[in-house]
């Protein structure tokens, strides 16, 4: 029966004859373990092929083992094979006779049915690639004119998809996390984009695949206008899988642009019926490129369940009139255990000049966000901050800023420059309370005027912008004294500086249980065993883990900052 079912699949798919070729065994589309209620052990049906022949027949070729199981290497793996160098799309797609294009391999895999793997050899693939559900695309294999072992090494076997349109590699709404895209380099199309959002290396248009071990690079964009954006990964919603895409262990960078460069862009929609995107973005290296405005992660629209965790994020250099941010969020998101602008050689260059706006780490625009366990630096410029909390055009969300290590950074400038760990700003001209700030190490940075918190209510005469809570934080300015204060209030005409001892004069709410001590951080922003901020935090709204995944609390109470000391 098993052989009969596979023969029918071959006949229906128009690919008769594949059964006898080593390394290309189609199989029945039977439920895998996950669909049957158990865990999914691999990307194929994990039970061995059953042969109708007493001698073993088909089972002797591969016994149903695929590369995703970790038990199959080389040309005996079940799947369809692609080599741009040696392949021909008239071939059956076996390891001995690979096809030339990824598109043809996907078509063969779809015709075979069930869960299928496509193995792609190192080469350049200038083609439009559209993912198909349950067809895993795996790059990094060895097969060219010199060697064709079909061994896998994505780090050294460059498998590059060169986008032929501004949409890039497409994951349509039919694709879920069961579909894997792994081991590729994707280069976005350079030029002048003709439509929003711009030039994108990879677009998830409702699709929610698993993307891992890839290098996604936005194309260099020329020309002006609103569409002049270079985006490495664009995520639209709502997702096919309610959990959203899984984006894990990739290198993601926006290209150069005359307008905007973004690493990961959660793309909003003017139609509420379309819904907001959702994704889990973990353990990636994310960069914005050089542009008028450069952003590592931009989320004008994202829904509950969106998680940005454990990433190394930074923006690129921006022009004098632009902005540079590690993360901008105007929606719903959890930002957990990331290092933002933390690589010393890649501190983003912010707008220069006395009229410069804030730039730096995280900018929340009326968002609903949980910002916990992060190490965040501002950029290099005259007006920088680790976190900027502002109101937006719609009702304010609730921001939890808890257990972070925040450094205003700056460029060690002279008079007229300022850096602050946290900045608060009114945009709409009404009084606002913008976040619960607890358990954070607040480092003023490097500029001439240094603050723990900077309150800017200049756009709302007679109005105030405050935190919901300012408790159990450590206010500290390292190095030689400059113009150092814990808190600053700016109303557009005059500023009021408050020393740490004067924090209690701030009304509604009155800050409590704060410290002003050297937290004794090492070069990686971890606490020394003798740090005075150990056990000085509060459990209120605190995370149950720190930036390293260690449990909180370990001692009598929560430690202040991103690290829970061992």
C-alpha positions, 0 to 999 in steps of 0.5 A: 500500500505504501508503494502504491500511494507514493506511485499515485503521488508521482503520477498525479504530480507529473514526476514519474520515475523519481522513485528510483533516484537516490535521494529523492523519495516522495512519501505519503502525506500522512499526519505527522506527530504534531498533527496527531497531537504530539510533538513534531520531531522533524520536517518529514514523516519520521516513521521509516518508509515501509518497503513491499519488497522482501529485500528492503527496496526503497527503505534501503535508500534512506529509511525516511530520515531527513536532514532536519532530523540531524541523522541525514547528511549528503545525497541520501537525504529525502528531498529535492535538490537545487544547484544553479551551477550544475542543475537543469530544470529539465532534471528530476531534482535528485541529488544526481540530477538537480534542478537549476532554480529554487522555483522549479524545486518548490514546484516539484516538492508541491507536486509530490505533496506532504512535508518536503525538503528542498536542498539548495547548493551554494550559488547565486539565484537571481529569481523570484522565490515564493514560499509554499506551506510544508516545503522547507528551503534549506541553503548552504549545501555543497554542489558545484563544478569542483565538488558535489558532496551535498554536505552542508555548511551555511557559514561557508557555502554562500547560497544567495537569492538575488531579489528580482522585484521590490517585494523580495522573497515572499511568504504568503498567508498560507505559510505557517511556522511549519515551513522553514527557511534556513541558511540563505543570504537574501539581497534586496533589489537596489534602485527606486521603489515604485510602491510602499513600503519600499525595497524589501529583501523578504516580505511576510504578507500574512505568512508566518514561517520559521526563518533561521540562520539567514542573512537578510539585507535590504537593497540600496535605495536611490531617489526620493519620496515616501517609498524610498525605504530599504527594509530587510524584513517586512512583516504584515498582518494578520498572520496565518499562524496566530503565534506569528512568524519565528525569526531566530538567529539571523543577521538582518540589516537595512540598506542605504537609503535617501529616506529610511533604512530599517532592519525589521519593519512591522508594517501597519495597514490603513484597513483595521480589518487586515489586522496587525502583524505578530512575530517572535524575533529572537537571538538576531543581529539587527541593524538599520542602514545609513539613511536619513532615518535609520531604525533597527526595529520599526513597529508602527503596527504590531499586535499582542504576542509580538516579542523582540527578545535576546537580540543585538540591535542597532541603528545606522547613521542618520542625516542631520535632519533625520533620526536614528533609533534601535527600536521605534514602537507605536503599538503592542510589543514585549522588548525583553533581554536585548542589547541595543546600541551596545556594540562600541564600534557601531554606536549610531551617529545621531543628528548633529547640531544644536537643533538636533532632536533626541535619538538613541535606543528605544522610542515608544510613541504612545505604545503598550509595551513591556520593556524589561531586562535590556541593556540600552545605550543612546547614540553618538550625538549632541542630544541622546537618550537610552529610552524616549517615552512620548505620547502619540496620536491615539490614546496612551498605552501602558509602558512598563520600564523595569529591570533595564540598564540604560545609558544615555551615551552621547558624544562627550560634547561641550556646552549645549549637549545633553544625554539622559537615560530616560526622556519624557516628551509631550507631542499632543500638548496635553498632560501625560503620564508615560510609564512605570519606571522601576528597577532600572540603572539610569546612567546619564551618559557622556555629554555636558549635561547629564540626567537620569530623567529629562522631562520635556513639556515644551509643546504643552504650555503649563502642562506636565509629562511625568512617569506613572511611577519612579521607584527603586532605580539607581541614578548614577553618572560615571566618570569625571563630574560634568553638569550632573543632575538626577532630573530635569524639567524643560518647559520650552523657556526655562529648565529646572535641575534637580539633584538626587536629594531633590527628587522628593519634590516631584509631586504626583507621584513622588519617587521612592526607594531610589538610589544614587550609587555606583552600580559596579558594572563590568564591560558587559553590563553585569553586576559585580558581586559587591554591587550595592544595587543587589537586592534593592529592587521591588517585585512590582512588575518585575520580570521573573528572569534577567537578561541572561535568563537567570531567575529573578530574584536570586537573593532576598529581593530583585536586583536593580538593572538588567542583570540578576547577580549570581 
